Amino acid sequence: MRTNADQKSPIAPPLGLKILRFPQLDSTNLHAKRIHRDVPEGTIISADAQSAGKGRLGRKWLSEPGKNLMFSIVLKPTLPVERLGLLSLVSAIAVANAIREGTRMEPDCKWPNDVLLQGRKICGILSEAIFDQNSVEAVIVGIGVNVNQTQFPDDLQPTAISMQLATGRTYDTDQVLASILQAFQAPYNALLAGQTAEVVHLWKQQTSMLGKPVMINRSGVEEAGIAIDIAENGALLVQTESGIVPVLSADVTLGRL
Ligand code: BT5
């Protein structure tokens, strides 16, 4: 099964030609899902505040109004469904590049959908595919980046960081967005052109988690292992007592065995 029309070019139009910016939304992903049919590929839905920011698995994304980036990219890729998971890696590569450019520090991609700085979460990514019968109509890639927030709720304070907290500088969120969109284009085109190994390679250059112990939690079932590699479909390969397990969707905790 492929997404969209097979005759489409494997080169995506430039992202962000259309940016819809809102002072407040429930969630940029929810809004993108409401309007994706009426907007071209690459449209950005951005909000200064979200009243129902979403993480994965029903979790919440909390972001101080006016300080950070919260946006969704409407993608309409021509891709085999089994490669959709690579879009999270493409997004993480783009965000990591923009954070490196802005902070001159080394970010660290954490599979499947986080970017860390100094061991703390600076970005979360929520990719959601919209299916029309048995084909994919669009993929909404939601990205939250902590840019200028310096105080987090008590339970997040030890695990969250922002660009400003890391460097002491304030950042122009529009510039950070432009930098992410620019960095998105090349790995996204590589993915559309079938160069999945290139996408995986770019992601692996920006992670420290391979070779390290991880605890994977799949639907409440925990298993310990060593993260050894990323497969060409974006799955995390984990060496466990029962062999090498390809993990396509899970929560991963670093450093426990
Ligand atoms: C994610 O989920 O990390 C995906 C977050 C995606 C947010 C963007 S914002 C724009 C777009 N519109 C949306 O509604 N969502 C997307 P997950 O891996 O489930 O992580 C969620 C967890 O991260 C929460 O349970 C908290 O522990 C933590 N968290 C919440 N807000 C955070 C923040 N600002 N910084 C760091 N950690 C945070």
Residues whose N, C-alpha, C, O or C-beta is under 5 A from the ligand:
A	BS01	BT5	S27 T28 N29 A52 G53 K54 G55 R56 R59 K60 W61 L62 S63 M70 F71 N113 K121 G124 I125 L126 G142 I143 G144 A160
